Amino acid sequence: MAWKVKLSCKDCDTRKTCISILKNEVTWGIVVIICCAISLLIIWLVNHPVEWQKYKDPVHEQSLLAIIGGIFALVATGMSFVQILQHFRYKTHHQSQKRIMRILTLVPLYAITSWISILFCISAIYMDFIKSCFEAYIIYNFLLLLTKYLGGHRGVEQVIIAQEKIHLPFPFCCLKLRPHIKWVWYFKFGLLQYTWINPICSAIAVVLNLADIYDNGKWNFKHSYPYIIIIINISQTLALYSLVAFYDNTKEPLKPFKPLAKFIVIKLIVFFIFWQSVFMSGLVALKILRNVTCDPMINNYCNGSTTGFTVEEKRILLENILICVEMVFFSIANHWIFSWKQYADGSFKRLMESRYRAMNNNEEDNQSDSFITWL
């Protein structure tokens, strides 16, 4: 009898696991991508793949990249919106969850703007400006989320003051610095300066591009592209350093919220994508990415020209198709890293409320101690 009960319990657990997998938006996203891949493969096989060289021209290549990028962009967007809706459904702590929902919208925005850049290469610089403005807003919200986890600004101050010493990453790790409230502002300023320098530099890049003196993607110091990239790179390095320093000094109180994965995914989405674009520009400078030729004698789509994609168009297409594909993986990661389940069961809400209560109790104790001292 006991064996039957155990068996039925195992069956129930297996059934629940299967149902949870089927209800998971990640499962359906992967299924959609696999189905689209099989469909494209069948179309390719049916249409005489031996003659594929005939279709190696800007029209067909861009169309194929647009189809692939569109599939990945729409899947990433769909998965992200399902995650946002789950947070709406299980909203138990408004102040932190609204920041998480804003962070989750970064994936759809990156995916859609990159897809538009593939469809219309000329729009890439304007899409980059939109990304810059929004990622600055997301970094600001991520800092607010961490602040909420610690009990607000006063909670962050208490955590910093409670440290034996301020820990700084390499190369200043050997310095012995005393904890002080000012360090909270140093960390915040170091991170938030990127949120206004990046959009301003992107706006200047748009204006310079319209004036035909930007030369997007080319390391030609007679034009302004290298200088804008260097300024953004310095600002981003400082922001990354400040973010790591902030985490290093607050990681113990943040442990229940599993912040390391959140730090990594934000750094990868915002900072890695930027350095990836710089890397692509480096490939152009090293002449690894070159102009694509098109033979008008073989292919009518060459429009009588031997020039296919320019090196700049090739860079834009390659960079943005990578972003579209990467956003699917980031969306999958967000399913677990910014999960709604800890809010649905109330565990995160209880943790934050206990943090606020402890902070208020400390303030009351400090006030009573100061009153006794005054007496």
C-alpha positions in Angstrom: 0.0 0.0 0.0 2.8 2.4 0.9 4.5 1.5 -2.3 1.4 2.5 -4.3 1.2 5.8 -2.4 4.9 6.5 -3.2 4.4 5.5 -6.8 1.3 7.8 -7.1 3.3 10.7 -5.6 6.1 10.1 -8.1 3.5 10.1 -10.9 2.1 13.4 -9.6 5.5 15.0 -9.4 6.3 13.8 -12.9 2.9 15.1 -14.2 3.5 18.5 -12.5 7.0 18.7 -14.0 5.7 18.0 -17.5 2.9 20.5 -17.2 5.3 23.2 -15.9 7.6 22.5 -18.9 4.7 22.8 -21.3 3.5 26.0 -19.7 7.0 27.5 -19.9 7.4 30.2 -22.5 11.1 29.1 -23.0 9.9 25.7 -24.2 7.5 27.2 -26.8 10.2 29.7 -27.9 12.7 26.9 -28.6 9.9 24.9 -30.4 9.1 27.9 -32.7 12.8 28.4 -33.6 13.3 24.7 -34.4 10.1 24.6 -36.5 11.2 27.7 -38.4 14.7 26.2 -38.9 13.2 23.0 -40.3 10.9 25.0 -42.6 13.8 27.1 -44.0 15.8 23.9 -44.5 13.0 22.3 -46.5 12.5 25.4 -48.6 16.2 25.5 -49.3 16.3 21.8 -50.2 13.3 22.1 -52.6 14.8 25.1 -54.4 17.9 23.4 -55.9 20.6 24.2 -53.4 23.3 23.4 -56.0 22.6 26.8 -57.6 22.9 28.8 -54.4 25.7 30.9 -55.9 23.1 32.5 -58.1 21.5 34.0 -55.0 24.6 35.5 -53.5 23.7 39.1 -53.9 22.5 42.0 -51.6 18.8 41.4 -52.3 18.7 37.7 -51.4 21.3 37.9 -48.6 19.6 40.7 -46.8 16.2 39.1 -47.2 17.5 35.8 -45.7 19.2 37.7 -42.8 15.9 39.6 -42.2 13.9 36.4 -42.1 16.3 34.7 -39.6 16.7 37.9 -37.5 13.0 38.4 -37.5 12.3 34.9 -36.2 14.8 35.3 -33.4 13.6 38.8 -32.6 9.9 37.9 -32.4 10.6 34.8 -30.3 12.8 36.8 -27.8 10.1 39.5 -27.7 7.3 37.0 -27.1 9.2 35.3 -24.3 10.0 38.6 -22.6 6.4 39.8 -22.8 5.2 36.5 -21.2 7.7 37.1 -18.3 6.5 40.7 -17.9 2.8 39.5 -17.8 3.7 37.0 -15.1 5.2 39.8 -13.0 1.9 41.7 -13.5 -0.1 38.7 -12.5 2.0 38.0 -9.3 2.7 41.6 -8.3 3.4 41.3 -4.6 6.1 44.0 -4.3 5.3 46.9 -6.6 8.5 48.9 -6.0 11.0 46.2 -7.0 8.8 44.4 -9.6 8.2 47.5 -11.7 12.0 47.9 -12.0 12.3 44.2 -13.1 9.6 44.7 -15.7 11.4 47.6 -17.1 14.7 45.7 -17.2 12.9 42.8 -19.0 11.8 45.2 -21.8 15.5 45.7 -22.8 15.5 42.4 -24.6 12.5 43.2 -26.9 13.9 46.7 -27.6 17.3 45.4 -28.6 15.8 42.6 -30.7 13.3 44.9 -32.6 15.7 47.7 -33.2 18.4 45.3 -34.5 15.8 43.7 -36.8 14.9 47.1 -38.2 18.7 47.8 -38.7 18.9 44.6 -40.8 15.8 45.6 -42.9 17.1 49.1 -43.4 20.9 49.5 -43.0 20.6 53.3 -43.2 18.5 53.3 -40.0 21.2 51.6 -37.9 22.7 54.8 -36.4 19.2 56.0 -35.3 18.4 52.6 -33.8 21.7 52.8 -31.9 20.6 56.1 -30.5 17.3 54.6 -29.2 19.3 51.7 -27.7 21.7 54.1 -25.9 18.9 56.1 -24.4 17.0 53.0 -23.2 20.0 51.1 -21.9 20.9 54.2 -19.8 17.4 54.1 -18.4 17.7 50.4 -17.6 21.0 50.8 -15.8 19.3 53.5 -13.6 16.5 51.1 -12.9 18.9 48.3 -12.1 20.6 50.5 -9.5 17.2 51.4 -8.0 16.3 47.7 -7.9 19.5 46.9 -5.9 18.8 49.9 -3.6 15.2 48.6 -3.0 16.6 45.2 -2.1 18.9 46.8 0.5 16.1 48.9 2.1 16.3 52.1 0.1 19.1 54.7 0.1 19.4 54.7 3.9 19.7 50.9 3.8 22.6 51.2 1.4 24.3 53.8 3.6 24.0 51.4 6.6 25.5 48.6 4.6 28.5 50.7 3.5 29.1 52.1 7.0 28.9 48.6 8.5 31.9 47.5 6.4 35.3 47.1 8.0 36.8 48.8 5.0 35.8 49.7 1.5 36.7 47.0 -1.1 37.7 48.2 -4.5 38.5 46.0 -7.5 41.9 45.8 -9.2 44.0 47.9 -9.5 43.0 49.7 -6.3 42.4 46.5 -4.3 45.4 47.1 -2.0 44.1 50.5 -0.7 42.8 50.6 2.8 39.8 52.9 2.7 37.5 53.8 5.6 33.8 53.4 5.1 31.8 56.6 4.8 28.4 57.7 3.5 30.1 59.5 0.7 31.1 56.2 -0.9 27.4 55.5 -1.7 27.4 58.7 -3.8 30.8 57.8 -5.4 29.5 54.4 -6.5 26.2 55.9 -7.7 27.9 58.7 -9.6 30.4 56.3 -11.2 27.6 54.2 -12.5 25.0 56.9 -13.4 27.5 59.1 -15.3 27.2 56.5 -18.1 23.4 57.0 -18.2 23.8 60.6 -19.5 27.2 60.5 -21.3 26.1 57.6 -23.6 22.9 59.1 -24.9 24.6 62.5 -25.4 27.4 60.9 -27.4 24.9 58.9 -29.4 22.9 62.1 -30.1 26.1 63.9 -31.2 26.9 60.9 -33.5 23.5 61.2 -35.2 24.1 64.9 -35.8 27.6 64.3 -37.1 26.4 61.5 -39.3 23.8 63.8 -40.9 26.7 66.3 -41.5 28.6 63.5 -43.2 31.6 63.7 -40.8 31.0 60.7 -38.6 32.0 57.8 -40.8 30.2 55.1 -38.7 32.2 52.0 -37.9 35.5 53.2 -39.5 38.6 53.9 -37.4 39.6 57.0 -39.3 40.8 59.7 -36.9 40.1 62.4 -39.5 36.4 61.7 -38.7 34.6 61.7 -35.4 33.6 58.0 -35.0 36.8 57.0 -33.1 36.6 59.9 -30.7 32.9 59.2 -29.8 33.7 55.5 -29.2 36.7 56.3 -27.0 34.6 58.7 -24.8 31.8 56.1 -24.5 34.4 53.3 -23.8 36.0 55.3 -20.9 32.6 56.1 -19.5 31.5 52.5 -19.8 34.7 51.2 -18.1 34.1 53.6 -15.2 30.5 52.5 -14.9 31.5 48.8 -15.0 34.1 49.4 -12.3 31.6 51.2 -10.1 29.1 48.5 -10.5 31.6 45.8 -9.5 32.7 47.9 -6.6 29.1 48.4 -5.5 28.4 44.7 -5.7 31.7 43.8 -3.8 30.7 46.0 -0.9 27.0 44.9 -0.7 27.1 41.3 -1.7 26.5 39.9 1.7 23.2 41.7 2.4 22.1 41.1 -1.2 22.8 37.3 -1.0 19.2 36.2 -0.5 18.2 38.0 -3.7 20.9 36.1 -5.8 22.4 39.3 -7.2 25.4 37.8 -9.0 23.4 36.4 -11.9 21.6 39.7 -12.2 24.9 41.6 -12.3 26.3 39.3 -15.0 23.2 39.5 -17.3 23.0 43.3 -17.1 26.7 43.6 -17.8 26.5 41.2 -20.7 23.5 42.8 -22.3 24.6 46.5 -21.9 28.4 46.3 -21.9 29.1 43.2 -24.0 26.9 44.3 -26.8 28.8 47.6 -27.0 32.2 46.0 -27.1 30.9 43.5 -29.6 30.1 46.5 -32.0 33.6 47.9 -31.3 35.0 44.5 -32.2 33.1 44.4 -35.5 34.5 47.9 -36.3 38.0 46.5 -35.5 37.4 43.7 -38.1 36.6 46.4 -40.6 39.7 48.3 -39.7 41.8 45.1 -40.1 40.1 44.5 -43.5 38.8 41.1 -42.3 35.4 42.3 -43.3 35.5 43.6 -46.9 33.2 44.7 -49.6 31.1 42.0 -51.1 31.2 41.8 -54.9 28.3 40.7 -57.2 28.7 39.4 -60.7 26.0 41.1 -63.0 26.7 38.5 -65.7 25.4 35.7 -63.4 22.8 37.5 -61.3 20.3 40.1 -62.5 19.8 41.4 -58.9 23.3 43.0 -59.0 21.5 45.8 -61.0 24.4 46.1 -63.4 27.0 46.8 -60.7 29.9 44.7 -59.4 29.4 46.1 -55.9 27.3 44.1 -53.5 27.3 45.0 -49.8 29.6 47.8 -48.7 31.9 46.9 -45.8 29.8 49.2 -43.5 26.5 47.4 -44.6 28.2 44.0 -44.0 29.2 45.2 -40.5 25.7 46.4 -39.7 24.1 43.2 -40.9 26.5 40.9 -39.1 26.4 42.9 -35.8 22.6 43.1 -35.7 21.9 39.5 -36.7 24.2 38.4 -33.8 22.2 40.7 -31.4 18.9 39.2 -32.6 20.2 35.6 -31.9 21.8 36.6 -28.6 18.5 38.2 -27.3 16.8 34.8 -27.4 19.5 33.4 -25.0 19.2 36.5 -22.8 15.4 36.1 -22.7 15.9 32.4 -21.6 18.4 33.5 -18.9 15.9 36.2 -17.7 13.3 33.5 -17.2 15.3 32.2 -14.2 17.4 35.3 -13.2 14.5 37.8 -13.0 11.9 35.1 -12.2 8.4 36.0 -10.9 8.2 32.8 -8.8 10.0 34.3 -5.7 7.3 37.1 -5.8 4.4 34.7 -6.3 5.3 32.7 -3.2 6.0 36.0 -1.3 9.6 35.1 -0.3 11.1 38.3 -1.8 8.4 40.4 -0.3 9.1 39.0 3.2 12.8 39.5 2.7 12.4 43.2 1.7 9.9 43.9 4.4 12.2 42.4 7.1 15.0 44.5 5.7 13.0 47.7 6.1 11.9 46.7 9.6 15.4 46.0 10.7 16.6 49.3 9.2 13.8 51.2 11.1 14.6 49.4 14.4 18.3 50.3 14.0 17.3 54.0 13.5 15.0 53.9 16.6 17.9 52.3 18.7 20.3 55.0 17.5 17.9 57.7 18.3 17.3 56.3 21.9 21.1 55.9 22.4 21.7 59.5 21.3 18.9 60.7 23.7 20.4 58.8 26.6 23.8 60.3 25.8 22.3 63.7 25.8 20.7 63.1 29.2 
